[in-house]
Amino acid sequence: MDKEIYNMIDEKPIWQHMKNESEKGNAKLISQDYGILAERIGKRKLFDLTMRGGGLEKFFPNVDIVSVKVLSEGDFALEVSYKDKLKYGKKIIIFEIKHGKVQIQQKQLRRYCSMILNPGKFFRKAGEAKVFFMLFDYIDTMRNFSSYSIRELDKDLAQKIFDAQPISERENIKTFAKWKVEFDKKDTANLISALYGYVE
């Protein structure tokens, strides 16, 4: 059967036979639209970069990769089981996909910094966590083209951010609740203030 029959009627495309019941208009794109598009393109590209043709070796160059498991952290994340000489271990790699010059939420940034500095706290038996931001600076749907850069949030920067950013009020309350068993209220409040400084 001719496949064209599903595309043409009376030698015209099917859409030309349909009745137009609404006016023609323009729909403005908003930043979330680009974000969803960037995420879709990014996940496909990250799969190619990491899962095909030994792509993970560029992120973890000095180990033999044994297996890879997909995680639900970030926009694209993997748990990498590896062998280094006679030792086995786990490493985590997380990608966060962003479009344009966006501000990264403080809570998200602090969480990623915590993962980098204390990977075993978040991922069982993990010795290292790497976090990368995939930043799309250009998406052109007409020419089927996009451009991006991948930048690592490394350990030194994570420590600087963690030290510089004031803790949120909610985290402060949580910390207070945790410590009030061991100290009286006044001492705990002073201790929090000394450790974290001004609360936003």
Short mmCIF file of the C-alpha atoms (twelve columns), coordinates in Angstrom:
data_MODEL
# 
_entry.id   MODEL 
# 
loop_
_atom_site.group_PDB 
_atom_site.id 
_atom_site.type_symbol 
_atom_site.label_atom_id 
_atom_site.label_alt_id 
_atom_site.label_comp_id 
_atom_site.label_asym_id 
_atom_site.label_seq_id 
_atom_site.Cartn_x 
_atom_site.Cartn_y 
_atom_site.Cartn_z 
_atom_site.pdbx_PDB_model_num 
ATOM 1   C CA . MET A 1   0.000   0.000  0.000  1 
ATOM 2   C CA . ASP A 2   1.252   3.453  -0.896 1 
ATOM 3   C CA . LYS A 3   2.347   5.319  2.260  1 
ATOM 4   C CA . GLU A 4   1.460   8.634  0.601  1 
ATOM 5   C CA . ILE A 5   -2.257  7.848  0.957  1 
ATOM 6   C CA . TYR A 6   -1.958  8.760  4.643  1 
ATOM 7   C CA . ASN A 7   -0.474  12.153 3.766  1 
ATOM 8   C CA . MET A 8   -2.444  13.181 0.653  1 
ATOM 9   C CA . ILE A 9   -6.115  13.345 -0.401 1 
ATOM 10  C CA . ASP A 10  -7.033  14.571 -3.896 1 
ATOM 11  C CA . GLU A 11  -3.316  15.364 -4.358 1 
ATOM 12  C CA . LYS A 12  -3.320  17.806 -1.432 1 
ATOM 13  C CA . PRO A 13  -1.926  17.388 2.107  1 
ATOM 14  C CA . ILE A 14  -4.568  16.301 4.634  1 
ATOM 15  C CA . TRP A 15  -4.182  19.459 6.729  1 
ATOM 16  C CA . GLN A 16  -5.331  21.593 3.747  1 
ATOM 17  C CA . HIS A 17  -8.703  19.782 3.736  1 
ATOM 18  C CA . MET A 18  -9.388  20.560 7.399  1 
ATOM 19  C CA . LYS A 19  -11.753 23.399 8.285  1 
ATOM 20  C CA . ASN A 20  -10.161 26.319 10.065 1 
ATOM 21  C CA . GLU A 21  -12.369 27.110 13.067 1 
ATOM 22  C CA . SER A 22  -9.960  29.424 14.840 1 
ATOM 23  C CA . GLU A 23  -7.970  32.469 13.913 1 
ATOM 24  C CA . LYS A 24  -4.304  32.267 13.139 1 
ATOM 25  C CA . GLY A 25  -2.154  33.660 15.956 1 
ATOM 26  C CA . ASN A 26  1.219   33.807 17.651 1 
ATOM 27  C CA . ALA A 27  2.101   32.159 20.941 1 
ATOM 28  C CA . LYS A 28  4.907   33.880 22.810 1 
ATOM 29  C CA . LEU A 29  7.618   31.643 24.207 1 
ATOM 30  C CA . ILE A 30  8.500   32.080 27.880 1 
ATOM 31  C CA . SER A 31  11.624  31.080 29.786 1 
ATOM 32  C CA . GLN A 32  10.057  27.815 31.040 1 
ATOM 33  C CA . ASP A 33  9.502   26.717 27.429 1 
ATOM 34  C CA . TYR A 34  13.203  27.077 26.710 1 
ATOM 35  C CA . GLY A 35  14.033  25.318 29.979 1 
ATOM 36  C CA . ILE A 36  11.909  22.277 29.047 1 
ATOM 37  C CA . LEU A 37  13.469  22.207 25.572 1 
ATOM 38  C CA . ALA A 38  17.002  22.534 26.977 1 
ATOM 39  C CA . GLU A 39  16.312  19.697 29.419 1 
ATOM 40  C CA . ARG A 40  15.089  17.402 26.656 1 
ATOM 41  C CA . ILE A 41  18.055  18.176 24.367 1 
ATOM 42  C CA . GLY A 42  20.471  18.034 27.314 1 
ATOM 43  C CA . LYS A 43  19.358  14.621 28.575 1 
ATOM 44  C CA . ARG A 44  19.752  13.140 25.100 1 
ATOM 45  C CA . LYS A 45  23.214  14.674 24.707 1 
ATOM 46  C CA . LEU A 46  24.310  13.621 28.219 1 
ATOM 47  C CA . PHE A 47  23.252  10.053 27.499 1 
ATOM 48  C CA . ASP A 48  25.483  10.122 24.396 1 
ATOM 49  C CA . LEU A 49  28.365  11.743 26.324 1 
ATOM 50  C CA . THR A 50  28.349  9.326  29.249 1 
ATOM 51  C CA . MET A 51  26.791  6.020  28.193 1 
ATOM 52  C CA . ARG A 52  28.179  5.523  24.685 1 
ATOM 53  C CA . GLY A 53  31.714  4.704  23.626 1 
ATOM 54  C CA . GLY A 54  33.378  4.936  27.031 1 
ATOM 55  C CA . GLY A 55  32.314  8.535  27.607 1 
ATOM 56  C CA . LEU A 56  32.469  8.250  31.409 1 
ATOM 57  C CA . GLU A 57  36.244  7.785  31.274 1 
ATOM 58  C CA . LYS A 58  36.729  11.518 30.629 1 
ATOM 59  C CA . PHE A 59  34.980  12.255 33.953 1 
ATOM 60  C CA . PHE A 60  36.674  9.419  35.901 1 
ATOM 61  C CA . PRO A 61  39.957  8.827  34.025 1 
ATOM 62  C CA . ASN A 62  41.994  6.695  36.433 1 
ATOM 63  C CA . VAL A 63  39.602  3.841  37.250 1 
ATOM 64  C CA . ASP A 64  38.090  0.814  35.496 1 
ATOM 65  C CA . ILE A 65  34.308  1.212  35.337 1 
ATOM 66  C CA . VAL A 66  32.458  -1.976 36.305 1 
ATOM 67  C CA . SER A 67  28.804  -0.887 36.093 1 
ATOM 68  C CA . VAL A 68  26.581  2.193  35.808 1 
ATOM 69  C CA . LYS A 69  23.195  2.825  37.429 1 
ATOM 70  C CA . VAL A 70  20.832  5.741  36.700 1 
ATOM 71  C CA . LEU A 71  19.830  7.843  39.751 1 
ATOM 72  C CA . SER A 72  16.902  10.215 40.262 1 
ATOM 73  C CA . GLU A 73  19.069  13.123 41.501 1 
ATOM 74  C CA . GLY A 74  19.357  16.335 39.426 1 
ATOM 75  C CA . ASP A 75  18.344  16.294 35.755 1 
ATOM 76  C CA . PHE A 76  20.683  13.424 34.833 1 
ATOM 77  C CA . ALA A 77  22.691  11.407 37.363 1 
ATOM 78  C CA . LEU A 78  24.645  8.169  37.448 1 
ATOM 79  C CA . GLU A 79  26.108  5.907  40.130 1 
ATOM 80  C CA . VAL A 80  29.378  4.504  38.805 1 
ATOM 81  C CA . SER A 81  30.789  1.318  40.341 1 
ATOM 82  C CA . TYR A 82  34.510  1.051  39.663 1 
ATOM 83  C CA . LYS A 83  37.652  -0.950 40.312 1 
ATOM 84  C CA . ASP A 84  40.947  0.762  41.093 1 
ATOM 85  C CA . LYS A 85  43.715  -1.863 41.237 1 
ATOM 86  C CA . LEU A 86  42.311  -4.239 43.904 1 
ATOM 87  C CA . LYS A 87  39.829  -1.809 45.424 1 
ATOM 88  C CA . TYR A 88  36.146  -1.473 44.484 1 
ATOM 89  C CA . GLY A 89  34.102  1.656  45.086 1 
ATOM 90  C CA . LYS A 90  31.335  3.995  43.959 1 
ATOM 91  C CA . LYS A 91  31.386  7.451  42.429 1 
ATOM 92  C CA . ILE A 92  28.435  9.716  41.682 1 
ATOM 93  C CA . ILE A 93  28.068  12.093 38.736 1 
ATOM 94  C CA . ILE A 94  25.205  14.619 38.635 1 
ATOM 95  C CA . PHE A 95  24.225  17.008 35.845 1 
ATOM 96  C CA . GLU A 96  21.906  19.982 36.267 1 
ATOM 97  C CA . ILE A 97  20.617  21.437 32.967 1 
ATOM 98  C CA . LYS A 98  19.958  25.186 32.741 1 
ATOM 99  C CA . HIS A 99  19.017  27.542 29.911 1 
ATOM 100 C CA . GLY A 100 20.376  31.078 29.616 1 
ATOM 101 C CA . LYS A 101 21.748  33.134 32.473 1 
ATOM 102 C CA . VAL A 102 19.642  31.724 35.277 1 
ATOM 103 C CA . GLN A 103 20.120  32.084 38.985 1 
ATOM 104 C CA . ILE A 104 20.695  28.813 40.787 1 
ATOM 105 C CA . GLN A 105 18.497  28.470 43.867 1 
ATOM 106 C CA . GLN A 106 20.389  28.745 47.139 1 
ATOM 107 C CA . LYS A 107 18.800  25.588 48.540 1 
ATOM 108 C CA . GLN A 108 19.755  23.588 45.429 1 
ATOM 109 C CA . LEU A 109 23.295  24.962 45.442 1 
ATOM 110 C CA . ARG A 110 23.815  24.190 49.146 1 
ATOM 111 C CA . ARG A 111 22.534  20.647 48.598 1 
ATOM 112 C CA . TYR A 112 24.957  20.046 45.740 1 
ATOM 113 C CA . CYS A 113 27.826  21.549 47.757 1 
ATOM 114 C CA . SER A 114 26.950  19.191 50.637 1 
ATOM 115 C CA . MET A 115 26.948  16.206 48.264 1 
ATOM 116 C CA . ILE A 116 30.388  17.127 46.912 1 
ATOM 117 C CA . LEU A 117 31.870  17.659 50.376 1 
ATOM 118 C CA . ASN A 118 30.167  14.649 52.069 1 
ATOM 119 C CA . PRO A 119 29.187  12.143 49.332 1 
ATOM 120 C CA . GLY A 120 28.790  9.180  51.701 1 
ATOM 121 C CA . LYS A 121 26.101  11.043 53.635 1 
ATOM 122 C CA . PHE A 122 23.841  11.186 50.565 1 
ATOM 123 C CA . PHE A 123 24.878  8.089  48.601 1 
ATOM 124 C CA . ARG A 124 25.666  4.807  50.345 1 
ATOM 125 C CA . LYS A 125 29.354  3.842  50.096 1 
ATOM 126 C CA . ALA A 126 30.114  6.639  47.611 1 
ATOM 127 C CA . GLY A 127 33.670  7.982  47.843 1 
ATOM 128 C CA . GLU A 128 33.202  10.906 45.449 1 
ATOM 129 C CA . ALA A 129 30.391  13.008 43.977 1 
ATOM 130 C CA . LYS A 130 30.905  15.272 40.965 1 
ATOM 131 C CA . VAL A 131 28.357  17.930 40.007 1 
ATOM 132 C CA . PHE A 132 28.242  19.578 36.579 1 
ATOM 133 C CA . PHE A 133 26.010  22.302 35.195 1 
ATOM 134 C CA . MET A 134 25.084  21.966 31.528 1 
ATOM 135 C CA . LEU A 135 24.410  25.551 30.441 1 
ATOM 136 C CA . PHE A 136 22.569  26.135 27.151 1 
ATOM 137 C CA . ASP A 137 23.344  29.589 25.782 1 
ATOM 138 C CA . TYR A 138 21.620  29.195 22.407 1 
ATOM 139 C CA . ILE A 139 18.670  27.193 21.022 1 
ATOM 140 C CA . ASP A 140 17.461  27.693 17.436 1 
ATOM 141 C CA . THR A 141 14.548  25.416 16.480 1 
ATOM 142 C CA . MET A 142 14.441  26.687 12.878 1 
ATOM 143 C CA . ARG A 143 18.034  25.641 12.104 1 
ATOM 144 C CA . ASN A 144 18.004  22.568 14.398 1 
ATOM 145 C CA . PHE A 145 20.943  23.934 16.351 1 
ATOM 146 C CA . SER A 146 21.838  24.522 19.996 1 
ATOM 147 C CA . SER A 147 25.038  25.265 21.906 1 
ATOM 148 C CA . TYR A 148 25.999  24.546 25.488 1 
ATOM 149 C CA . SER A 149 28.922  24.352 27.874 1 
ATOM 150 C CA . ILE A 150 29.493  21.939 30.758 1 
ATOM 151 C CA . ARG A 151 31.006  23.417 33.918 1 
ATOM 152 C CA . GLU A 152 31.999  21.600 37.081 1 
ATOM 153 C CA . LEU A 153 31.101  22.745 40.563 1 
ATOM 154 C CA . ASP A 154 34.370  21.519 42.065 1 
ATOM 155 C CA . LYS A 155 35.285  20.821 45.679 1 
ATOM 156 C CA . ASP A 156 37.129  24.116 46.299 1 
ATOM 157 C CA . LEU A 157 34.236  26.213 44.984 1 
ATOM 158 C CA . ALA A 158 31.721  24.066 46.887 1 
ATOM 159 C CA . GLN A 159 33.582  24.762 50.134 1 
ATOM 160 C CA . LYS A 160 33.747  28.507 49.405 1 
ATOM 161 C CA . ILE A 161 30.022  28.665 48.628 1 
ATOM 162 C CA . PHE A 162 29.175  26.604 51.685 1 
ATOM 163 C CA . ASP A 163 31.286  28.869 53.910 1 
ATOM 164 C CA . ALA A 164 30.054  32.136 52.365 1 
ATOM 165 C CA . GLN A 165 26.316  31.532 52.128 1 
ATOM 166 C CA . PRO A 166 24.316  32.189 55.277 1 
ATOM 167 C CA . ILE A 167 22.209  29.280 56.419 1 
ATOM 168 C CA . SER A 168 18.461  29.641 55.846 1 
ATOM 169 C CA . GLU A 169 16.063  30.186 58.736 1 
ATOM 170 C CA . ARG A 170 14.469  26.772 58.242 1 
ATOM 171 C CA . GLU A 171 17.858  25.029 58.453 1 
ATOM 172 C CA . ASN A 172 18.660  27.124 61.524 1 
ATOM 173 C CA . ILE A 173 15.441  25.973 63.240 1 
ATOM 174 C CA . LYS A 174 16.202  22.350 62.335 1 
ATOM 175 C CA . THR A 175 19.712  22.675 63.750 1 
ATOM 176 C CA . PHE A 176 18.326  24.285 66.886 1 
ATOM 177 C CA . ALA A 177 15.802  21.453 67.381 1 
ATOM 178 C CA . LYS A 178 18.547  18.861 66.930 1 
ATOM 179 C CA . TRP A 179 20.920  20.441 69.401 1 
ATOM 180 C CA . LYS A 180 18.524  21.673 72.087 1 
ATOM 181 C CA . VAL A 181 18.541  18.228 73.722 1 
ATOM 182 C CA . GLU A 182 22.233  18.621 74.572 1 
ATOM 183 C CA . PHE A 183 22.338  22.345 75.389 1 
ATOM 184 C CA . ASP A 184 19.936  24.753 76.963 1 
ATOM 185 C CA . LYS A 185 18.119  27.144 74.603 1 
ATOM 186 C CA . LYS A 186 20.418  30.138 75.175 1 
ATOM 187 C CA . ASP A 187 23.668  28.217 74.644 1 
ATOM 188 C CA . THR A 188 22.333  26.542 71.486 1 
ATOM 189 C CA . ALA A 189 21.211  29.865 69.998 1 
ATOM 190 C CA . ASN A 190 24.650  31.348 70.720 1 
ATOM 191 C CA . LEU A 191 26.353  28.314 69.199 1 
ATOM 192 C CA . ILE A 192 24.259  28.547 65.992 1 
ATOM 193 C CA . SER A 193 24.937  32.260 65.774 1 
ATOM 194 C CA . ALA A 194 28.677  31.701 66.178 1 
ATOM 195 C CA . LEU A 195 28.742  28.956 63.524 1 
ATOM 196 C CA . TYR A 196 26.453  30.478 60.898 1 
ATOM 197 C CA . GLY A 197 26.325  34.191 61.596 1 
ATOM 198 C CA . TYR A 198 23.446  36.267 60.266 1 
ATOM 199 C CA . VAL A 199 20.254  34.370 59.335 1 
ATOM 200 C CA . GLU A 200 18.484  35.722 56.247 1 
# 
